[in-house]
Amino acid sequence: MTEIHVDLARETLFLQTVAKALGRDKILTEPPKRQEVGPPVFWREQQFEADQPLKLFKANLEALTGKVAIVNSGTEATNQIKLWLKLLNAKSAVLWDHPELRKYIDFSQLAVKTTFWNSDTARTDLIGAAEQADVGITWVHYAIGYTGTIALFNGTTTGRSVSLLPATHIAVMNTSNIVPTMSTVMRHLIERRGQGDLPSAIDFITGPSRTSDIEMDLSIGVHGPFRVWAVVIDDEP
């Protein structure tokens, strides 16, 4: 019984701290009335400068130990990835078979063994290749400046294992793929749902995998890559 009382005391202290942070004198006993549905008006009406989402994305991902390289062309993007692969002493990479990725990146210049995620190879073999690969390379459908998050839409040629299993994940995107907040992505997904065109899965990735479940000790890379690095190709005037 003593243990239960201690837990309740801690819970009450926690709720008092939250109430104080919200400017309240005491803990609420009933949920507050809220007329709005979804994000509050002030959030929906935020205005951003044209280059602000990119600056936010770079700052927030780097704050999470990620790296962001901003380049001006596919050639520069290829060279940046090649530089990172050399830095990592990488021998192999698994890649999405995505048209935008093929458009910008010259894979023949990367000097590593490459495996493309597509139906030409058995799924079990693809998963095995992803487990053994040093680096996974994907194309980003959306990047969210406010949190430094990338959104990946999964499908037949865009498997989840590419961003999950290798120790390093390199995400490639255009500047135009970066939006200020999550709400833009949600609106787009709602539109796609109405058209019956949702991807098989959606991954929202905010920095390298991290957990403190075991004895409150922060561990990086337990449930995913140690590193999440991004190459941003500036395609906006």
C-alpha positions, 0 to 999 in steps of 0.5 A, a space after each residue: 500500500 505504501 508503494 501505491 501512495 508514493 506513486 499517487 503523490 508523484 502523480 499529483 506533483 507531476 499534475 501540479 507542475 503541469 497546471 502551474 506551467 499552464 498558468 493554473 492555480 490547481 489541478 483541474 477535476 474536469 476537462 476544460 471546454 474547448 470549442 475548436 476542433 483540430 489545431 487552434 486558430 493561431 496555429 493554423 494562421 501562422 505565417 512563414 517566410 519563404 526560406 523559413 521552413 528550410 532554416 527550421 528543418 536544418 536547425 532542428 534536425 542538426 539539433 537532433 545530431 543529424 546533418 543537413 547539406 544544401 546543394 544546388 544540383 543533382 551533381 552536387 547531391 551525388 558528390 555530397 553522398 559520395 563524400 559521406 559514403 567515403 567518410 563512413 567507409 561504406 561498402 554497400 548501400 540499399 536504395 529506393 527505386 524512386 524516379 526522383 532519386 534516379 533523376 538527381 543521383 548518379 549511382 554509378 559515381 558512388 563507388 559502393 555496391 548498390 541494391 535497389 528496392 523493387 520487384 526485380 528482387 525477392 522481398 526476403 533478399 531485399 530485407 537481407 540486403 538492407 540488413 547488411 547495407 552500411 547506408 540506406 538512401 531514400 527520397 523524402 516526400 515531405 520534410 517538416 521544418 517545425 520539428 526537423 521531421 521527414 515523411 516517407 511514403 512506403 510502397 512497392 519500390 519504397 520499402 521501409 527497411 531501407 530507412 530502418 535497417 542500415 546504420 546510416 539513413 541518407 534522405 534526399 529531397 528538394 527544397 520544395 518538399 519542405 513544409 512548415 508544419 505537420 498540418 500541411 502533410 495531414 491535409 495532403 494525406 486527407 486528400 489522397 485518402 479521398 482519392 483512394 491513393 494512400 501509401 501502404 505505410 507512412 514513416 515520420 522520422 525525427 532524427 536518429 532512433 533514440 530510447 531511454 527505456 532501460 534505466 533512463 539511459 539514452 541509447 542511440 540507434 537501438 530501434 533504427 539508424 544511428 545517423 539520419 543525414 539529409 541532402 537538400 537540393 535547392 530547386 526554388 528560385 
